[in-house]
Amino acid sequence: MARAEFKPVQLAAARACGLRVPPTLITNRPQDVVAFATEIDTPIVCKPVASPVLIEDGQLKAVYTQRLTLPDLIDLRGIDTTAHLFQGWVSKAYEVRLTVVGEAMFAAAIHAGSEASYEDWRSDYGALSYITTTVPDDVAAGMRRLMERLHLRYGAADFIVDPNGAWTFLEVNPCGQWDWIQGATGLPITEAIADDLQGVT
């Protein structure tokens, strides 16, 4: 699980499994960030490479995806202290939390109702609405290959669906939460986990 949840590993594996991933750069060199932002034709976002949770000033804090502005790119002090993950911004119609349990897949479309949740839905749960959706065959096949490659039986995967309906893989969390999705949509994820643990097909 520790290896599977490391984003450089899973992003490379997802691409190898046929899933679409955003243009990605991992670096601690400010000049590389500027070059990356210049080369791609979309804004860029910054994300943590590993855990999005940290302790600062004795408080537990979450690090959310952040779109970088021109002033951000002009002043990149601090980038050289550690590796950062940068990706091209993907225009979104909505996002999908795809929960995979064994061979079963449960997809919930997540619609943002605020500017903050449009940038990172985790930052404003109260502004979200959910509806069940179907998974395109090519995405389902790619996810099955990815789960096998990462040796996972369970994963909570996040996708962006763009205005043209294309799905872009962001990440898969080997221990991602599911109960709030089940509560909002009625998808029988808990039952599927119980069945999988008991070997019920």
Kinemage of the C-alpha trace (Angstrom):
@kinemage 1
@onewidth
@group {chain A} dominant
@subgroup {mainchain}
@vectorlist {calphas} color= white
{ca met a 1} P 0.000 0.000 0.000
{ca ala a 2} L 2.819 2.423 0.851
{ca arg a 3} L 4.384 1.954 -2.573
{ca ala a 4} L 1.035 2.017 -4.387
{ca glu a 5} L -0.054 5.335 -2.864
{ca phe a 6} L 3.196 7.128 -3.843
{ca lys a 7} L 2.035 9.430 -6.632
{ca pro a 8} L 5.056 9.130 -8.949
{ca val a 9} L 4.610 5.346 -8.929
{ca gln a 10} L 0.865 5.362 -9.496
{ca leu a 11} L 0.892 8.068 -12.152
{ca ala a 12} L 3.510 6.177 -14.177
{ca ala a 13} L 1.568 2.945 -13.680
{ca ala a 14} L -1.741 4.573 -14.669
{ca arg a 15} L -0.245 5.876 -17.897
{ca ala a 16} L 1.262 2.467 -18.662
{ca cys a 17} L -2.176 0.924 -18.086
{ca gly a 18} L -3.783 3.157 -20.713
{ca leu a 19} L -5.337 5.805 -18.484
{ca arg a 20} L -5.099 9.486 -19.405
{ca val a 21} L -3.004 11.479 -16.899
{ca pro a 22} L -2.292 15.233 -16.815
{ca pro a 23} L 1.106 16.571 -17.893
{ca thr a 24} L 3.171 16.193 -14.723
{ca leu a 25} L 6.443 17.533 -13.356
{ca ile a 26} L 8.092 16.626 -10.047
{ca thr a 27} L 10.957 18.942 -9.152
{ca asn a 28} L 12.510 21.243 -6.586
{ca arg a 29} L 14.054 23.543 -9.206
{ca pro a 30} L 12.195 26.838 -9.747
{ca gln a 31} L 13.516 27.173 -13.301
{ca asp a 32} L 11.971 23.809 -14.192
{ca val a 33} L 8.586 24.990 -12.942
{ca val a 34} L 8.732 28.113 -15.102
{ca ala a 35} L 9.788 26.068 -18.147
{ca phe a 36} L 6.955 23.579 -17.544
{ca ala a 37} L 4.390 26.379 -17.225
{ca thr a 38} L 5.662 27.893 -20.468
{ca glu a 39} L 5.612 24.630 -22.434
{ca ile a 40} L 2.044 23.496 -21.721
{ca asp a 41} L -0.995 25.424 -22.921
{ca thr a 42} L -2.963 25.353 -19.665
{ca pro a 43} L -2.527 26.820 -16.190
{ca ile a 44} L -0.653 24.606 -13.735
{ca val a 45} L -1.485 23.365 -10.261
{ca cys a 46} L 0.714 22.390 -7.339
{ca lys a 47} L 0.039 19.319 -5.186
{ca pro a 48} L 1.905 17.471 -2.451
{ca val a 49} L 3.948 14.504 -3.671
{ca ala a 50} L 2.924 12.325 -0.750
{ca ser a 51} L 0.493 12.889 2.115
{ca pro a 52} L -1.731 15.994 1.873
{ca val a 53} L -1.764 16.247 5.681
{ca leu a 54} L 0.876 17.942 7.831
{ca ile a 55} L 1.372 19.327 11.322
{ca glu a 56} L 2.263 23.020 11.488
{ca asp a 57} L 2.393 25.106 14.668
{ca gly a 58} L 0.983 22.125 16.553
{ca gln a 59} L -2.100 21.945 14.323
{ca leu a 60} L -3.158 19.297 11.809
{ca lys a 61} L -3.580 20.928 8.403
{ca ala a 62} L -4.558 19.724 4.928
{ca val a 63} L -2.798 20.777 1.743
{ca tyr a 64} L -5.190 21.262 -1.165
{ca thr a 65} L -4.552 21.489 -4.875
{ca gln a 66} L -3.693 25.089 -5.779
{ca arg a 67} L -3.731 26.768 -9.171
{ca leu a 68} L -0.633 28.886 -9.637
{ca thr a 69} L -0.972 32.467 -10.810
{ca leu a 70} L 1.589 34.597 -12.615
{ca pro a 71} L 2.746 36.199 -9.319
{ca asp a 72} L 3.261 32.672 -7.927
{ca leu a 73} L 5.524 31.816 -10.863
{ca ile a 74} L 7.503 35.024 -10.421
{ca asp a 75} L 8.232 34.273 -6.760
{ca leu a 76} L 9.038 30.571 -6.326
{ca arg a 77} L 11.070 30.900 -3.156
{ca gly a 78} L 10.884 27.730 -1.071
{ca ile a 79} L 10.431 25.374 -4.024
{ca asp a 80} L 14.026 24.205 -3.644
{ca thr a 81} L 13.449 22.889 -0.109
{ca thr a 82} L 11.768 19.678 -1.269
{ca ala a 83} L 10.180 17.986 -4.282
{ca his a 84} L 6.833 19.385 -5.431
{ca leu a 85} L 4.326 17.916 -7.884
{ca phe a 86} L 3.049 20.193 -10.658
{ca gln a 87} L 0.377 19.258 -13.204
{ca gly a 88} L -1.420 20.882 -16.063
{ca trp a 89} L -4.876 22.124 -15.083
{ca val a 90} L -7.618 19.977 -16.616
{ca ser a 91} L -10.863 21.766 -17.469
{ca lys a 92} L -13.686 19.954 -15.741
{ca ala a 93} L -17.381 19.426 -16.167
{ca tyr a 94} L -17.327 17.434 -12.923
{ca glu a 95} L -15.159 14.946 -11.063
{ca val a 96} L -15.666 11.277 -10.266
{ca arg a 97} L -14.796 9.264 -7.192
{ca leu a 98} L -14.452 5.724 -8.511
{ca thr a 99} L -14.344 3.178 -5.703
{ca val a 100} L -12.949 -0.187 -6.790
{ca val a 101} L -13.591 -3.260 -4.661
{ca gly a 102} L -12.228 -6.450 -6.192
{ca glu a 103} L -13.865 -6.588 -9.623
{ca ala a 104} L -16.686 -4.211 -8.688
{ca met a 105} L -16.635 -0.488 -9.503
{ca phe a 106} L -18.818 2.197 -7.948
{ca ala a 107} L -18.726 5.612 -9.623
{ca ala a 108} L -20.091 8.833 -8.151
{ca ala a 109} L -20.015 12.096 -10.092
{ca ile a 110} L -19.048 15.006 -7.833
{ca his a 111} L -20.391 18.408 -8.856
{ca ala a 112} L -18.785 21.495 -7.335
{ca gly a 113} L -21.018 24.280 -6.053
{ca ser a 114} L -18.355 26.803 -5.088
{ca glu a 115} L -15.148 28.234 -6.482
{ca ala a 116} L -13.101 26.502 -3.787
{ca ser a 117} L -14.654 23.094 -4.445
{ca tyr a 118} L -14.183 23.547 -8.205
{ca glu a 119} L -10.443 23.850 -7.614
{ca asp a 120} L -10.296 21.030 -5.020
{ca trp a 121} L -13.547 19.459 -3.891
{ca arg a 122} L -12.031 18.367 -0.562
{ca ser a 123} L -11.831 22.017 0.507
{ca asp a 124} L -15.629 22.572 0.630
{ca tyr a 125} L -17.673 19.402 1.150
{ca gly a 126} L -20.792 21.433 1.922
{ca ala a 127} L -20.882 22.791 -1.636
{ca leu a 128} L -20.859 19.373 -3.314
{ca ser a 129} L -23.629 17.349 -4.889
{ca tyr a 130} L -23.395 13.732 -6.002
{ca ile a 131} L -25.001 11.441 -8.536
{ca thr a 132} L -24.150 7.903 -9.589
{ca thr a 133} L -22.633 7.514 -13.027
{ca thr a 134} L -21.278 4.863 -15.372
{ca val a 135} L -17.645 4.166 -16.155
{ca pro a 136} L -16.510 4.149 -19.802
{ca asp a 137} L -15.287 0.725 -20.890
{ca asp a 138} L -11.750 1.917 -21.618
{ca val a 139} L -11.457 3.560 -18.195
{ca ala a 140} L -12.789 0.453 -16.448
{ca ala a 141} L -10.290 -1.731 -18.323
{ca gly a 142} L -7.443 0.640 -17.478
{ca met a 143} L -8.399 0.680 -13.804
{ca arg a 144} L -8.497 -3.120 -13.666
{ca arg a 145} L -4.990 -3.239 -15.137
{ca leu a 146} L -3.818 -0.569 -12.691
{ca met a 147} L -5.242 -2.336 -9.646
{ca glu a 148} L -3.561 -5.571 -10.705
{ca arg a 149} L -0.276 -3.785 -11.357
{ca leu a 150} L -0.347 -2.098 -7.935
{ca his a 151} L -1.500 -5.343 -6.210
{ca leu a 152} L -4.603 -3.692 -4.747
{ca arg a 153} L -8.012 -5.178 -3.983
{ca tyr a 154} L -9.439 -1.817 -2.905
{ca gly a 155} L -8.833 1.701 -4.186
{ca ala a 156} L -10.592 5.071 -4.171
{ca ala a 157} L -9.670 6.697 -7.477
{ca asp a 158} L -10.280 10.288 -8.488
{ca phe a 159} L -10.909 11.415 -12.056
{ca ile a 160} L -11.710 14.680 -13.800
{ca val a 161} L -14.306 14.481 -16.566
{ca asp a 162} L -13.802 17.312 -19.026
{ca pro a 163} L -16.582 19.085 -20.998
{ca asn a 164} L -16.052 16.609 -23.859
{ca gly a 165} L -16.572 13.620 -21.564
{ca ala a 166} L -12.917 12.470 -21.435
{ca trp a 167} L -11.782 10.987 -18.106
{ca thr a 168} L -8.384 12.020 -16.675
{ca phe a 169} L -6.862 10.008 -13.823
{ca leu a 170} L -5.585 11.972 -10.819
{ca glu a 171} L -4.819 9.371 -8.164
{ca val a 172} L -5.895 6.191 -6.417
{ca asn a 173} L -5.896 5.975 -2.630
{ca pro a 174} L -5.434 2.416 -1.310
{ca cys a 175} L -7.210 3.371 1.938
{ca gly a 176} L -9.527 6.144 0.731
{ca gln a 177} L -12.801 6.874 2.506
{ca trp a 178} L -16.064 5.592 1.073
{ca asp a 179} L -18.817 5.931 3.678
{ca trp a 180} L -19.810 9.506 2.772
{ca ile a 181} L -20.145 8.514 -0.883
{ca gln a 182} L -22.349 5.572 0.043
{ca gly a 183} L -24.444 7.829 2.271
{ca ala a 184} L -24.903 10.398 -0.500
{ca thr a 185} L -25.600 7.975 -3.345
{ca gly a 186} L -26.721 4.648 -1.903
{ca leu a 187} L -23.921 2.797 -3.705
{ca pro a 188} L -23.410 -0.508 -1.799
{ca ile a 189} L -19.674 -0.088 -1.205
{ca thr a 190} L -19.626 -1.404 2.387
{ca glu a 191} L -21.457 -4.532 1.321
{ca ala a 192} L -19.004 -5.062 -1.536
{ca ile a 193} L -16.046 -4.744 0.854
{ca ala a 194} L -17.614 -7.258 3.225
{ca asp a 195} L -18.275 -9.680 0.373
{ca asp a 196} L -14.731 -9.282 -0.949
{ca leu a 197} L -13.220 -9.943 2.483
{ca gln a 198} L -15.307 -13.122 2.705
{ca gly a 199} L -14.470 -14.223 -0.820
{ca val a 200} L -18.086 -13.851 -1.969
{ca thr a 201} L -18.474 -13.177 -5.700
